[in-house]
Amino acid sequence: MWNLIRLFLLEELRLRRSFSSALSLLVFPEVILLGSMCGYLFLPQMGNSLTTSQIHMGVLGSLFMFGVSMGGIAFLGKEFIERSLGPVTMLAASVSYQPVHEKRMYLAYFLHDLLFYMFLVLGPMTGGLLLGQIVRPMEAGRFLLITAAQWSTFLLGLSLSMLVSSMINRRGRWILLLAPFSMAPLVTVQILTGEVKGFLPAVLSIETGSWAFIILTSLLAVVYTAFGVLLFEGGAKGNRTSSPGSFRRMMAFSRILYPSDHVSRALLAREMLSLVRGKAYLRISFSLLFPLLVISGMIGLISGMEEVPVRFNVTFFAVMISFFTISIYTHLTNMDFLDFDQTLPVDTPRLIRVKVRLYLMLSLPIAFMFLITMSIATGDMKGLLFGLPLVLVAVPYMGFVTAYLTGLWTNSLLFDSSVFMKYMIFTVLPLMFSTILSFLMTEVLLPSIIGIAAIILMGVAAVFIISRGLDSRWKDVPLSSSGSGFRN
C-alpha cells in the first residue's frame, strides 16, 4: 500500500512539472505559511471585532470546505482525469490495467491526496503557528489541540467528499437518495450537544479543551473513508451499445446561439452531447451543488450563534454562487481529448469561446434559481435588487477570467502556482470586497450600494476587455491534452 502511495506522490510531481515546474509548487505553501503566521500574530487586533470562537469556526469551516472541494475534484471518476490529461494520465485513471484491486487503488489515491494536501496546506499552517510562537508563545497542549482540530476537520471534509463521489459513480443511481444522510452524524452531534457549532465537532474541542470531539471527528472520517471504499465501483460501467442523446437535436438547439457560424454550432452541439453521454451533469451537480448546500447549512448554523458580528444576505449568496459556478467551466474543459481536436478545422480561441458560451448558458440559470431560492428562504426579497445584477456580471466575469488565464487547461490552477496566484488576485479580491460590502449594508447602506455598483460596472468593463483579448492570448497555442500547449 505504501509503495503505491509513494508512486502516486511521484506521479503528482511529474504531473505538475508537465504544467509548470517543481519549484512553482513551493510558492503556495509559502503563502499559506506566511498567512498563518501573520494571522496568529495579529489575532489580538482581530479580537476587537471577532471572538476567538468565531475565528476558530471560520478557520475550521474553511478547511472543511477545502477538503470537500478537493475531494470532489480528486474522486469524480477516472474519465475526468483521463480526458483532461491525455498522455500524462495518472495511474488512477488506468486502474483496470494494473495488477492492483480497484478498491485498494482507490484507497491509495485517497491517502495520497491526504498526504499531498498535508504538505501543501496543513503543514504550512502548522509551521506558521510554530513561527508565531517566537513572538506570542502558546501553551504546548493548547497548540497541539488547535493543530489537531485543523487537521482532523480537513480530513473529515475530504473523506465526506470521497463517500459522496463514490455514491455518484455507482451504477445503481438509487443510492444517491442516501447521499444527504451522510451529513446525519454531524447533525446528530449538533443535536446531542445542543451546540450549533457541533456541526464541526472539533470546534467544541478547542472551546472545551477536551480531545473527545477531535477523536470523534477522526473516527467519523475513518467511517466515511471505509464506506467510500466499500461503495466504490471501478471498471466497466456496463455493456450498453446505444448512446443517449441526439446530435441532430443538439444542433437544432445550437442554432439559437450560433445562427450563421456552422463550425461553432457543431462544436456546441458536441459539447452538450458530451454532457449527456458522459453523465458530466452528475459531476457538475456534485462539485457545484454539494458545496453550496454545505455552505448554506453552515451559514444557518453560524447565524444561530450568539453575537455574530455579521448577517448573511442575498448579496453574500450571490458572491458564493458566482465563485462556485466556475466548476462548470472546469468540467467542460475536461470532457475532451484535445489531441483529437487537432484534426478538426478549429483553433484554440474558437473552442474556448464555445465552452465559455456553454458555461454561461448553464451557470446563469442555476445562479438565478439558487439566488431566488435563498431570498425566499431568508425572507430577503429586496436583496434580489443587488444580488441579481451582481450575479449577472460576476458569473461571466469568473468565466472569462478563468478562460483567459487557463484556456482549456484549467488543471493549471492546481498544478501551476503562478497561474493560481493570478487567479486568486483577479477573482477572490473583487468577490471578497463584494462580500464585505454585503455585510456592511445593514450599517452603512448608501456607501455599500455605491461600492457594489462600482464593482458591477468595473466587472462589465473587465468582461469586455478580457473577451477582446482572448483570441490574441491563445491564438498561437496548439490543442494538446498534455499541457505542453499551456506552457507555450
KETI-619256 format. One record per residue (C-alpha): residue in one letter; x, y, z. Coordinates in steps of 0.001 Angstrom, whole numbers, padded with zeros to 6 digits, always signed. Layout:
! KETI-619256
AXYZ ...
This chain:
! KETI-619256
M+000000+000000+000000 W+002706+002491+000988 N+004711+001762-002150 L+001580+002501-004172 I+001042+005777-002303 R+004674+006687-002923 L+004138+006020-006633 F+001094+008310-006650 L+003086+011086-004977 L+005860+010741-007570 E+003250+010918-010328 E+001814+014049-008709 L+005203+015734-009015 R+005603+014511-012615 L+002172+015839-013486 R+002875+019257-012015 R+006211+019504-013821 S+004352+018850-017082 F+002311+022011-016453 S+004889+024291-014838 S+007861+023345-012659 A+008537+021605-009382 L+009818+024883-007934 S+006497+026646-008510 L+004892+024077-006217 L+006659+025725-003284 V+005011+029126-003791 F+001583+028119-002478 P+002839+026548+000811 E+004968+029631+001421 V+001915+031888+001082 I-000047+029652+003484 L+002827+029689+005988 L+003153+033470+005936 G-000614+033942+006104 S-000925+031581+009073 M+001902+033301+010923 C+000512+036801+010296 G-002993+035698+011254 Y-001752+034371+014572 L+000404+037413+015310 F-002486+039823+014604 L-005011+037720+016489 P-005303+040249+019360 Q-006233+043003+016876 M-008790+040721+015200 G-010282+040058+018622 N-011601+043622+018692 S-014303+042675+016167 L-014423+038862+016275 T-014454+036464+019213 T-011929+033641+019419 S-014755+031138+018909 Q-015820+032841+015690 I-012242+032906+014377 H-011768+029189+015038 M-015138+028470+013457 G-014114+030414+010351 V-010752+028621+010044 L-012157+025135+010613 G-015141+025841+008355 S-012780+026910+005561 L-010652+023780+005999 F-013759+021598+005949 M-014972+023178+002700 F-011485+022958+001203 G-011444+019235+001967 V-014894+018792+000405 S-013943+020660-002776 M-010541+018978-003198 G-012064+015556-002638 G-014690+016327-005249 I-012002+017132-007800 A-009952+014044-006993 F-012597+011350-006845 L-015150+012257-009512 G-014252+009377-011778 K-011365+008335-013944 E-012961+009884-017062 F-012270+013284-015512 I-008543+012568-015272 E-008304+010540-018457 R-009791+013122-020815 S-008138+016143-019255 L-004557+014878-019100 G-004213+012517-022036 P-000577+011380-022377 V+000218+012314-018759 T-002740+010381-017353 M-002201+009336-013767 L-002127+005701-012674 A-005576+006038-011066 A-007151+006650-014461 S-005951+003307-015831 V-006770+001186-012801 S-008303-001609-014914 Y-004878-002309-016454 Q-002963-002507-013167 P-002315-005666-011065 V-003966-003999-008060 H-007527-004363-006810 E-009615-001318-007725 K-010737-000599-004152 R-007141-000772-002962 M-006145+001636-005725 Y-008956+003981-004707 L-007906+003946-001037 A-004274+004529-002012 Y-005268+007540-004104 F-007258+008931-001162 L-004257+008552+001171 H-002000+010107-001458 D-004383+013058-001691 L-004402+013433+002089 L-000594+013369+002318 F-000213+015774-000563 Y-002521+018395+000941 M-000838+017939+004299 F+002317+019135+002577 L+000557+021812+000548 V-001763+023334+003187 L-001853+021739+006637 G+001891+021543+007194 P+002469+025228+006290 M-000467+026274+008504 T+001093+024464+011448 G+004503+025856+010544 G+003123+029397+010563 L+001676+028868+014040 L+005030+027492+015202 L+006882+030546+013926 G+004338+032757+015661 Q+005264+031147+018968 I+008535+033092+018877 V+006636+036346+019414 R+003462+035110+021165 P+004137+031813+022964 M+001202+029436+023478 E+000858+026553+025890 A+002053+023355+024197 G-001153+021459+024984 R-003282+024227+023537 F-001140+024377+020403 L-001462+020637+019825 L-005228+020805+020393 I-005742+023558+017814 T-003462+021847+015280 A-005218+018502+015712 A-008606+020204+015288 Q-007483+021739+011981 W-006022+018524+010605 S-008955+016325+011637 T-011504+018785+010207 F-009806+018814+006803 L-009708+015007+006891 L-013438+014998+007688 G-014248+017137+004631 L-012019+015087+002326 S-013464+011758+003492 L-017064+013023+003251 S-016416+014104-000330 M-014916+010698-001092 L-018035+008936+000211 V-020474+011067-001794 S-018434+010811-005005 S-018367+007002-004604 M-022167+007107-004482 I-022309+009231-007624 N-020144+006828-009614 R-022164+003713-008803 R-024323+002054-011457 G-027326+001961-009118 R-028452+005604-009039 W-030908+004865-006228 I-028095+005159-003736 L-027924+008899-004418 L-031089+009151-002329 L-028939+008207+000655 A-026301+010886-000029 P-027975+013556+002181 F-027853+011107+005093 S-024064+011294+005009 M-024476+014540+006959 A-026565+012797+009640 P-023646+012107+012053 L-022669+015789+012093 V-026256+016908+012657 T-026607+014274+015406 V-023573+015681+017221 Q-025100+019139+016991 I-028410+017947+018442 L-026883+015867+021248 T-024520+018633+022368 G-027117+021384+021997 E-024468+023455+020208 V-024929+024721+016649 K-021152+024545+016326 G-021373+020792+016826 F-021715+020528+013044 L-017911+020757+013137 P-017171+018792+016328 A-013507+019836+016521 V-014634+023400+017310 L-016071+022101+020586 S-012717+020518+021447 I-010996+023871+021113 E-013617+025582+023270 T-013775+022910+025983 G-010115+021919+025930 S-011133+018271+025531 W-009745+015866+022942 A-013008+013903+022822 F-014514+015758+019854 I-011244+015614+017882 I-011230+011850+018384 L-014881+011766+017298 T-014053+013806+014179 S-011232+011429+013283 L-013454+008376+013815 L-016158+009879+011577 A-013522+010460+008893 V-012435+006817+009140 V-016071+005677+008838 Y-016659+007924+005809 T-013474+006601+004186 A-014377+002970+004856 F-017858+003337+003359 G-016410+005320+000442 V-014059+002445-000414 L-016768-000203+000068 L-019229+001642-002183 F-016661+002383-004890 E-017288+000681-008236 G-014489+000726-010787 G-014034-000948-014125 A-016651-001170-016833 K-019964+000538-016221 G-021993-001881-018334 N-022294-003346-021817 R-024582-000706-023236 T-024269-000427-027006 S-026527+002577-027640 S-025693+006119-026575 P-028223+008598-025172 G-028776+011967-026732 S-029301+013078-030309 F-026694+015128-032173 R-029381+016406-034552 R-031419+017782-031651 M-028344+019368-030157 M-027582+021014-033489 A-031105+022402-033680 F-030730+023910-030234 S-027245+025274-031005 R-028697+027155-033964 I-030252+029581-031440 L-026824+030655-030188 Y-024964+030273-033496 P-027407+031035-036362 S-024692+031507-039020 D-021440+030047-037596 H-021733+026388-038627 V-018431+025267-037095 S-019137+026773-033677 R-022680+025406-033840 A-021331+021871-034353 L-018813+022313-031531 L-021523+023494-029154 A-023720+020527-030099 R-020817+018182-029421 E-020226+019761-026001 M-023857+019329-024998 L-023857+015749-026261 S-020754+015012-024173 L-022553+016361-021110 V-025330+013829-021654 R-023362+010782-022773 G-020543+011206-020266 K-023023+011944-017446 A-020948+015040-016729 Y-024081+016670-015334 L-023748+014384-012286 R-020201+015552-011621 I-021221+019173-012160 S-024111+018766-009725 F-021798+017349-007085 S-018984+019863-007464 L-021395+022823-007564 L-024480+021989-005531 F-022901+019924-002756 P-020519+022685-001545 L-023351+025213-001830 L-025636+023040+000287 V-022903+022551+002889 I-022141+026270+002973 S-025833+027120+003276 G-026154+024673+006158 M-023078+026058+007895 I-024328+029603+007429 G-027612+028606+009006 L-025712+027225+011970 I-023404+030217+012254 S-026379+032569+012088 G-027749+030837+015169 M-024662+031682+017196 E-024871+034494+019651 E-023155+037802+018985 V-022311+037075+015364 P-020971+040410+014030 V-022389+039934+010505 R-025685+038836+008981 F-025701+036889+005747 N-027915+038265+002979 V-028764+037582-000650 T-025821+039664-001878 F-023477+037350+000019 F-025100+034306-001608 A-024663+035987-004997 V-020915+036134-004351 M-020786+032479-003275 I-022732+031119-006246 S-020614+033197-008647 F-017441+031687-007227 F-018606+028081-007320 T-020133+028191-010812 I-016625+028174-012204 S-016623+024418-011547 I-018959+024154-014558 Y-016319+025619-016874 T-013723+023333-015310 H-015806+020271-016151 L-016472+021498-019685 T-012738+021703-020359 N-012189+018190-019030 M-014600+016374-021348 D-012401+016282-024457 F-009184+014643-025540 L-007664+017705-027169 D-005161+015829-029307 F-008097+014510-031313 D-009392+018068-031783 Q-006220+018865-033714 T-007818+017007-036638 L-010824+019364-036630 P-010984+022700-038515 V-010896+024709-035268 D-008323+026665-033337 T-007897+027099-029590 P-009642+030504-029240 R-012786+029278-031025 L-013051+026194-028823 I-012536+028333-025708 R-015307+030724-026752 V-017724+027837-027360 K-017031+026454-023898 V-017437+029885-022292 R-020789+030320-024046 L-021987+026916-022845 Y-020730+027774-019355 L-022854+030935-019362 M-025855+029040-020708 L-025648+026566-017800 S-024393+028696-014919 L-026598+031784-015171 P-029951+029924-014820 I-028536+027853-011933 A-027257+031007-010223 F-030579+032807-010641 M-032583+029850-009294 F-030277+029417-006295 L-030373+033122-005513 I-034166+033336-005730 T-034486+030223-003541 M-032197+031671-000871 S-034029+035019-000959 I-037329+033219-000327 A-035781+031059+002418 T-034281+034062+004200 G-037198+036418+003517 D-034833+038898+001870 M-036641+039587-001409 K-035267+043133-001526 G-031772+041659-001670 L-032501+040480-005201 L-032236+044111-006316 F-028496+043881-005645 G-027946+040117-005881 L-029279+039527-009397 P-027243+042314-011081 L-024156+041136-009214 V-024649+037541-010396 L-025374+038722-013937 V-021915+040296-014050 A-019889+038159-011631 V-020686+034811-013298 P-019474+035934-016768 Y-016518+037689-015147 M-015438+034478-013398 G-015795+032528-016630 F-013826+034954-018794 V-011045+035372-016214 T-010679+031602-015925 A-010724+031203-019708 Y-008120+033950-020167 L-005738+032597-017512 T-006113+028860-018144 G-007741+028427-021552 L-008586+024744-021982 W-006139+023697-019260 T-007967+024574-016032 N-005830+021990-014225 S-003102+024637-014294 L-004970+026315-011421 L-003880+023372-009290 F-000594+022492-010949 D+000901+025921-011671 S+001296+028178-008639 S+001869+031313-010716 V-001461+030841-012515 F-003151+030107-009201 M-001848+033322-007641 K-003043+035422-010608 Y-006416+033716-010429 M-006729+034486-006715 I-005892+038158-007273 F-008346+038704-010129 T-011246+036674-008713 V-011023+036391-004935 L-010237+040057-004282 P-013307+041537-006055 L-015545+038834-004600 M-014092+039452-001158 F-014792+043194-001420 S-018344+042385-002529 T-018752+040115+000495 I-017528+042806+002888 L-019877+045356+001352 S-022787+042917+001673 F-022087+042633+005393 L-021941+046431+005750 M-025307+047020+004080 T-027138+046861+007417 E-024884+049539+008908 V-023967+051881+006041 L-026462+051275+003258 L-025659+054055+000770 P-021846+053631+000685 S-022325+049856+000369 I-024708+050267-002572 I-022284+052657-004267 G-019422+050203-003713 I-021340+047238-005108 A-022492+049328-008088 A-018871+050307-008756 I-017789+046647-008635 I-020567+045710-011076 L-019552+048454-013520 M-015876+047507-013313 G-016883+043883-013853 V-018745+044799-017038 A-015719+046677-018329 A-013406+043803-017370 V-015573+041237-019195 F-015487+043391-022346 I-011702+043848-022196 I-010938+040202-021409 S-013280+038976-024133 R-011453+041059-026717 G-008090+039716-025514 L-008956+036007-025570 D-008047+035481-029235 S-004632+037123-029002 R-003914+035275-025733 W-004475+031775-027152 K-004212+032079-030960 D-000728+030526-031169 V-001326+027782-028590 P-001929+024315-030104 L-004617+021925-028899 S-002811+019443-026699 S-004035+017423-023734 S-000549+017049-022299 G-000419+020623-021059 S+002576+021480-023247 G+000398+023884-025154 F-000273+025812-021997 R+003395+026303-021256 N+003990+027675-024709 
